Amino acid sequence: MIRSLPLLHRIAGTRVVVIGAGEMGEAKTRLVERAGGIPCGEAEAHHARLAFIALEDGKAAEAATMRLRSKGLLVNVADRPDLCDFTTPSIIDRDPVLIAIGTSGASAGLAKQLRLRLERIVPPGLGRLAATLESMRGAIRARYPEGPDRRRALDAALGEGGILDPLDPDAADRVDDWLAGNEIPVPAGPVEIILASDDPEDLTLRQCRLLGMADAVLHGAGVPAAILDRARADALRRELPFGGPPAAGLTVILRLGCKPA
């Protein structure tokens, strides 16, 4: 069960309340400033939407939380996940790409260690790829005017081993080649997947890739939600039998086979 809804909140140029001094307060102030926000005190809370409370005294932190909530602010309280309206993830910054790792407040240390390992995998040039794709948005739309075609082409190019694989440090240099027609063929029409297990951990890399690319997912009654959730959130999802033609684009048909002995 997802205990938090991950959101990226834009605070550039806006006030954010920070209450607290010392090491914790300084860390929260840096966090706000790094995102372009303007740290302020409680006296300016009427201008703010978010607040960070970094107080060692538990009762003082609870009192500040109640005051700020009464003014309509969402509150984060250092080391007190039970008081938090939101938590701050551990962040991998490849501007404009942000990879946020959170544990719903369960363990900041765990999120940190995951970030440190992923930092070694995510190339420094990932942000340049994102910026290039943004600058070429018009050209991409011109090449692929239809949304489903554009989405499938991007999925194939950005997929593992694709011409624009995000983990390839040189991917940004190949955007022009991709637009010139050197893309990888993408599947279209219905593709049937027979699942050997109802455990999402048993999905193959190909099955995960197809689910992530699918425009529609047709599934048998025994396919669990944990597997269906590997598909895009905006993909059409219907239980078999499906009383109509498959949706345009890539349709993945999921059937649960026999579990391995």
Beta strands, then each sheet from edge to edge (+ up, - down):
strand 1: 15-19
strand 2: 38-40
strand 3: 50-53
strand 4: 74-77
strand 5: 90-94
strand 6: 97-101
strand 7: 189-195
strand 8: 216-219
strand 9: 236-239
strand 10: 250-256
sheet 1: 2+ 1+ 3+ 4+
sheet 2: 5+ 6-
sheet 3: 7+ 10+ 8+ 9+
end
